[in-house]
Amino acid sequence: MAAYTDTIRRSHIRRRTNELKEAVDIPDHTKPASEEEKAAIKKRFASLKFAGRYWNPYVEWREQGAWEWAFWKIIVSTLTLKLFYNGGVPLDRPIADLPLEPPDLQLLFGTPSGRTTSTSRAEKSQISGTGEDVDVTDKLTLTWLGQSTCFVTLDNLTILTDPALSDKTLESILAPHRLRPSPCELEELRRVDVVLVSHNHFDHLDPAAVTELGDSCEWIVPVGVGSFIRKLGVTRVTELDWWQEAKHTLRREGKPDQTFTITSVPSMHWSARSPLDTNATLWSAFHIKSDTAHPRSFIHLGDTGYSPTLFAAVGRVLGPVDLAAIPIGSYEPRWHMHLQHTDPEGAVRMALQMNAKKSVGVHWGTWLMSDEAYNKPPIDLAIARKKLEMKAIPMKNLLPWVHTHVGTRPATDDQGIIQDLFATISAGTHSIEQHRMHGMCIRSARHLKSTEVHPGRQKGGDVQ
């Protein structure tokens, strides 16, 4: 059966690839696609469903059964002495290089405390959903809350991605605990307009968050995931197939309506909430853009492996992107993980191919679900940046990565000069350690446009 379905999948890929070659030059990702080329790209990278499940329409992909996971966890882990590996997490002291930093609520909401005191989220759901009761910054910001959970502000709109703030991804004795607790509670995020859910894996979709947020926001999810959300009592759910669009209108009292376009973007991954529903629902990335005179955009990749043709195509259709949240963790062992989880080098290539002006490395340092050390992703990210620059990628294209820690304050959208600065925010003291990375840049999410960085303190200038 597996051989038969894979034959069908590959026949679809061959047909689509041949049709695309006749219509568009994918590798030239710096050139925006024409409408005709966009149509051809969307046809090539449309979702693929047959035999009651979704399939990855990529040449790089191969199906991975439960046997491969068992082989990794039982045989390979035993032989490599990683059967009980804890990712190098220190057991006798706090994790100093994963400091817990509360979100900058003053910047986000103009108040030092985001907690609501008199009205519950459920009671004010209709107001919060329209953005009338809580003002937010008009800056483009991103606050990483762990794994792929980000709180983004984009032209007055607030966006929450892959909400998973609980200690464990599921109620099981085998489930891992968070390396660090969530830096804030959901109620401290005073207004959530839109939630983007990339897929239904436990570390990306927490039922507790769904129940708490409820209908106070609009849920944008891949096809099939809506049924899970609705079973938890939520009705404001929109399901999107790859390349489908949804419009979200932000209405605020005394101010003009604002419209945003949300596009479902293909990714290379899979879905499941149980052993019996593998790939019964779609997985997706999401791109959101403000419909203004000077539009800004954000893309949330969720979970994905790296496909050169896919992300070059995304760059041609949707690039350039102002801000991208790109996974950089859960990538070892590569023989098993490379299809479903990119490594940092693949993440850098994605940023370049999508023409991302600024990117944030997420999906690391939260739960141990793979074989690399808990603190290895940012190290490998620095190596990848150096490697790619040595291959003569134009420096003007190697725009800043924003390297964040759990709960680090929001990053603003700036077009500043690239700096070879690696900033680590220490827990409690907020001190800054600077490490030279041979011309590469990994910047703290607290580094604003006119920021001056000094050991032990940091000044932030206003960014429009």
C-alpha positions in Angstrom: 0.0 0.0 0.0 2.8 2.4 0.9 4.6 1.8 -2.4 1.4 2.3 -4.3 0.5 5.6 -2.7 4.1 6.9 -3.1 3.9 6.1 -6.8 0.7 8.2 -7.1 2.4 11.0 -5.1 5.4 11.0 -7.4 3.4 10.9 -10.5 1.6 14.1 -9.3 4.9 15.7 -8.6 6.4 14.9 -12.1 3.3 16.2 -13.9 3.2 19.4 -11.8 7.0 20.0 -12.2 6.9 19.6 -16.0 4.0 22.1 -16.2 5.8 24.6 -14.0 9.0 24.5 -16.0 7.1 25.6 -19.1 5.7 28.6 -17.3 8.2 30.1 -14.8 11.8 30.3 -13.8 11.7 29.5 -10.1 15.4 30.0 -9.1 15.3 33.7 -9.7 13.6 34.5 -6.4 14.7 38.1 -6.5 12.3 38.8 -9.3 8.6 39.2 -8.4 6.4 36.8 -10.3 3.9 38.0 -12.9 0.2 37.1 -12.4 0.6 34.3 -14.9 3.7 33.0 -13.1 2.0 33.2 -9.8 -0.9 31.0 -11.1 1.6 28.4 -12.3 3.5 28.4 -9.0 0.3 28.0 -7.0 -0.8 25.1 -9.2 2.6 23.4 -8.8 2.6 23.8 -5.0 -1.1 23.2 -4.4 -2.0 20.8 -1.6 -2.2 17.2 -2.5 -4.9 14.9 -1.1 -5.9 11.3 -2.0 -6.8 8.1 -0.2 -8.3 10.3 2.6 -5.1 12.1 3.6 -2.8 14.9 2.6 0.6 14.3 1.1 3.7 16.4 0.6 4.1 17.4 -3.1 7.8 17.8 -2.9 10.6 15.9 -4.7 12.7 15.9 -1.4 10.0 14.2 0.7 9.7 10.5 1.5 7.2 8.9 3.8 8.4 8.1 7.3 6.5 5.4 9.1 6.2 4.8 12.8 8.9 2.1 12.4 11.5 4.8 11.5 10.7 6.8 14.7 11.0 3.6 16.8 14.3 2.7 15.1 15.6 6.1 16.0 14.4 6.1 19.6 15.2 2.5 20.5 18.0 1.3 18.3 20.0 4.4 17.3 19.6 6.2 20.7 20.8 3.1 22.5 23.9 2.7 20.2 24.7 6.4 20.4 24.2 6.5 24.2 21.3 9.0 23.9 18.5 6.8 25.1 18.1 9.0 28.2 19.7 12.1 26.7 18.5 15.3 28.3 19.9 17.7 25.7 22.8 18.9 27.9 20.4 20.7 30.2 22.3 21.4 33.5 20.6 19.6 36.4 22.4 21.4 39.3 21.7 25.1 38.3 19.3 27.3 36.4 19.6 27.4 32.6 21.6 30.7 32.4 21.6 30.9 28.6 17.8 30.7 28.4 16.9 33.7 30.6 13.3 34.4 31.3 12.4 37.9 30.2 8.9 39.3 30.5 7.3 40.9 27.5 7.6 44.7 27.2 4.0 45.5 27.9 4.8 49.2 28.1 5.9 49.1 24.4 3.0 46.8 23.3 0.1 48.4 25.2 1.4 51.6 26.7 1.0 50.2 30.2 3.5 48.5 32.5 1.0 45.8 33.2 -1.0 43.9 30.6 -3.3 42.1 33.1 -7.0 42.8 32.9 -8.7 43.2 36.3 -12.4 43.9 35.9 -13.5 42.1 32.8 -12.8 38.6 31.8 -11.7 37.8 28.2 -14.9 35.8 27.6 -17.1 38.7 28.8 -15.3 41.2 26.5 -14.9 38.9 23.5 -16.9 41.0 21.1 -15.0 44.1 22.0 -11.5 42.5 21.9 -12.4 40.9 18.6 -12.8 44.3 17.0 -9.9 45.9 18.7 -12.0 48.7 20.3 -11.0 48.4 24.0 -7.3 48.1 24.1 -4.8 50.3 22.2 -1.6 48.7 20.9 1.5 50.0 19.3 1.5 50.7 15.6 5.1 49.5 15.3 5.9 46.1 13.8 7.0 44.0 16.8 7.5 40.4 17.6 7.8 38.8 21.1 8.8 35.2 21.2 7.0 33.3 24.0 8.7 29.9 23.4 8.6 27.2 20.7 6.6 28.7 17.7 4.4 30.9 19.9 4.9 34.6 19.0 3.0 37.7 19.7 3.2 40.1 16.8 1.9 43.6 16.3 1.5 44.7 12.7 0.0 48.1 11.9 -2.3 48.1 15.0 -3.3 44.4 14.5 -2.3 41.8 17.1 -1.4 38.3 16.0 -0.7 35.2 18.1 1.0 32.2 16.5 0.8 28.5 17.4 -0.4 29.1 21.0 1.3 26.6 23.4 2.1 28.1 26.8 1.5 25.0 29.0 4.3 23.2 30.8 3.7 20.0 28.9 2.7 19.5 25.3 0.2 16.8 26.3 -1.0 15.1 29.5 1.3 12.1 29.5 4.1 10.9 31.7 6.2 10.6 28.6 5.7 14.2 27.5 8.6 16.6 28.1 8.3 19.6 30.5 9.2 23.1 29.3 12.8 24.0 29.9 11.6 27.4 31.1 8.1 28.4 32.1 6.1 30.6 29.9 7.2 34.2 30.3 3.6 35.5 30.6 0.0 34.4 30.9 -2.4 34.7 28.0 -4.4 37.3 29.9 -1.4 39.6 30.0 -1.7 39.8 26.2 -4.5 42.3 26.5 -5.7 42.0 22.9 -5.4 39.2 20.5 -7.1 39.9 17.1 -5.9 36.9 15.1 -4.5 33.5 15.9 -2.5 31.6 13.2 -2.2 27.9 13.8 0.3 26.1 11.4 -0.8 22.5 12.2 -2.3 20.4 15.0 0.8 19.0 16.7 0.7 19.3 20.5 3.6 21.7 20.7 1.8 24.1 18.3 -1.8 23.9 19.4 -2.6 23.8 23.1 -6.3 23.1 24.0 -6.0 25.2 27.1 -5.1 28.2 25.0 -8.0 27.5 22.6 -10.4 27.4 25.5 -9.1 30.5 27.2 -9.0 32.6 24.0 -12.3 31.3 22.7 -14.2 33.6 20.4 -12.3 36.7 21.5 -10.2 36.4 18.3 -10.3 35.1 14.8 -8.7 31.6 14.3 -7.0 31.0 11.0 -6.1 27.4 10.5 -5.3 24.8 7.8 -8.0 22.7 6.3 -9.3 20.2 8.7 -8.0 21.7 11.9 -11.1 23.8 12.4 -13.1 20.7 13.6 -10.7 20.4 16.6 -11.1 24.1 17.4 -14.9 24.0 17.1 -15.1 21.0 19.5 -13.7 23.3 22.1 -16.5 25.7 21.7 -15.0 28.2 19.3 -17.0 29.5 16.3 -14.8 32.2 14.8 -12.7 29.8 12.7 -11.6 30.1 9.1 -9.9 27.1 7.4 -7.6 27.8 4.5 -6.1 25.6 1.8 -2.7 26.4 0.4 -2.6 29.8 -1.4 -6.2 30.6 -0.3 -6.7 34.1 1.2 -8.9 35.5 4.0 -9.5 39.2 4.7 -9.5 40.4 8.3 -11.0 43.8 9.0 -9.8 45.7 12.2 -12.5 48.0 13.4 -11.8 50.6 16.1 -14.1 53.3 17.4 -13.4 56.7 15.9 -10.7 55.3 13.5 -10.9 54.1 9.9 -11.3 50.4 9.3 -8.1 48.5 8.5 -7.9 45.5 6.2 -5.4 42.7 6.3 -4.9 39.9 3.8 -3.9 36.5 5.3 -2.6 33.9 2.9 -2.0 30.2 3.6 1.5 29.2 2.4 2.7 25.7 1.6 5.2 24.0 4.0 6.9 20.6 4.2 5.7 18.8 7.3 2.9 16.6 8.5 0.0 16.5 11.0 -1.5 14.2 13.7 -3.1 14.4 17.1 -3.2 10.6 17.5 -1.7 7.5 15.7 -5.0 7.1 13.8 -5.3 10.6 12.2 -1.9 11.1 10.6 -2.1 13.7 7.8 -5.9 13.8 8.0 -5.6 17.6 8.3 -3.4 20.0 6.4 -0.3 21.8 7.6 0.6 25.3 6.6 2.6 28.5 7.0 0.8 31.9 7.0 1.6 35.3 5.4 -0.2 38.4 6.6 0.0 41.8 5.0 -1.6 45.1 5.8 -3.6 46.7 3.0 -2.3 50.3 3.4 -0.4 52.8 1.3 2.8 51.5 2.8 2.0 47.8 3.6 4.0 45.7 5.9 4.1 41.9 6.1 4.8 39.0 8.4 5.2 35.3 7.7 4.9 32.5 10.2 6.4 29.3 9.0 5.4 27.1 12.0 7.2 23.7 11.3 8.8 22.9 8.0 11.7 21.1 6.3 13.7 23.0 3.7 12.8 22.6 0.0 14.8 25.0 -2.2 12.2 25.1 -5.0 9.3 25.7 -2.5 10.9 28.7 -0.7 12.2 30.2 -3.9 8.6 30.0 -5.2 7.3 31.6 -2.0 9.8 34.4 -2.4 8.6 35.1 -6.0 4.9 35.1 -5.0 5.0 36.9 -1.6 8.4 38.5 -1.2 9.9 40.6 0.0 8.7 39.9 3.6 9.2 42.5 6.3 9.4 40.0 9.2 9.6 36.2 9.3 9.4 33.7 12.1 11.5 30.7 11.0 12.1 27.4 12.9 15.7 26.6 13.7 15.4 23.7 16.2 14.5 20.0 16.5 16.7 19.0 13.6 18.9 16.1 14.8 19.4 13.3 13.8 19.4 14.7 10.3 18.8 11.4 8.6 15.4 11.3 10.3 14.6 15.0 10.9 15.7 16.8 7.7 12.5 16.4 5.9 10.2 17.7 8.6 12.4 20.1 10.4 14.9 22.4 8.8 18.3 23.0 10.4 19.7 26.5 10.9 21.4 26.5 7.5 18.1 25.7 5.8 16.5 28.5 7.9 19.0 31.0 6.6 18.4 29.9 3.0 14.7 30.3 3.5 15.1 33.8 4.8 17.2 34.7 1.7 14.9 33.0 -0.8 11.8 34.7 0.7 13.7 38.1 0.7 12.9 38.5 4.4 14.1 41.9 5.6 14.3 40.6 9.2 13.8 37.1 10.6 13.5 35.5 14.0 14.7 32.0 14.9 12.0 30.1 16.8 11.1 26.5 17.6 14.0 25.8 19.9 15.0 26.0 23.6 11.4 25.2 24.8 10.9 21.4 24.8 13.4 18.6 24.2 12.1 16.6 21.2 15.3 15.8 19.2 18.9 14.9 19.7 20.7 18.3 19.4 21.8 20.0 22.6 19.2 22.5 23.9 21.5 25.5 23.2 22.9 24.3 19.9 20.5 25.9 17.4 21.8 29.5 17.8 25.4 28.2 17.6 24.6 26.4 14.4 22.8 29.4 13.1 26.0 31.5 13.5 28.0 28.8 11.6 25.4 28.7 8.8 25.5 32.5 8.4 29.3 32.4 8.2 29.2 29.6 5.7 26.7 31.3 3.4 28.5 34.6 3.4 31.7 32.8 2.5 29.9 31.5 -0.6 29.7 35.1 -1.7 26.0 35.7 -1.1 25.7 39.5 -1.4 25.9 41.2 2.1 23.0 43.4 1.2 20.8 40.3 1.0 22.0 38.9 4.3 19.8 41.2 6.4 19.6 40.9 10.2 18.4 37.8 12.0 16.8 38.7 15.3 18.0 36.1 17.8 15.6 36.0 20.8 15.4 34.2 24.1 12.1 33.1 25.7 10.0 36.2 26.5 12.6 38.7 25.2 11.0 42.0 24.5 9.6 42.8 21.1 11.8 43.4 18.1 11.0 46.4 15.9 11.1 46.5 12.2 14.2 48.4 11.3 16.4 48.7 8.3 19.5 49.5 10.2 23.1 48.6 9.2 24.1 45.0 9.7 26.2 44.5 12.8 28.3 41.6 13.9 26.8 41.4 17.3 25.6 38.4 19.3 23.7 39.8 22.3 22.7 37.5 25.2 20.4 39.0 27.7 21.2 37.6 31.2 18.4 36.6 33.5 17.8 39.1 36.2 20.6 41.6 35.4 19.7 42.4 31.8 23.5 42.6 31.1 24.8 42.3 27.6 27.6 40.1 26.5 29.0 40.8 23.1 30.6 38.1 20.9 32.1 38.8 17.4 30.9 36.4 14.8 33.2 37.2 11.8 30.9 39.6 10.1 27.7 37.7 10.8 24.7 39.1 12.6 22.4 37.7 15.2 20.7 40.5 17.0 18.8 40.7 20.2 15.1 41.2 19.9 15.4 44.2 22.2 17.8 45.9 19.7 15.8 48.8 18.3 16.7 51.0 15.4 18.8 53.7 17.2 19.9 51.4 20.0 23.3 51.9 21.5 24.6 48.7 23.1 26.9 48.9 26.1 27.9 46.1 28.4 25.3 46.0 31.2 22.8 48.4 29.7 20.8 49.1 26.5 19.2 52.2 25.2 16.3 52.0 22.7 15.3 54.8 20.3 11.9 55.3 18.7 11.2 53.4 15.6 8.4 54.4 13.3 
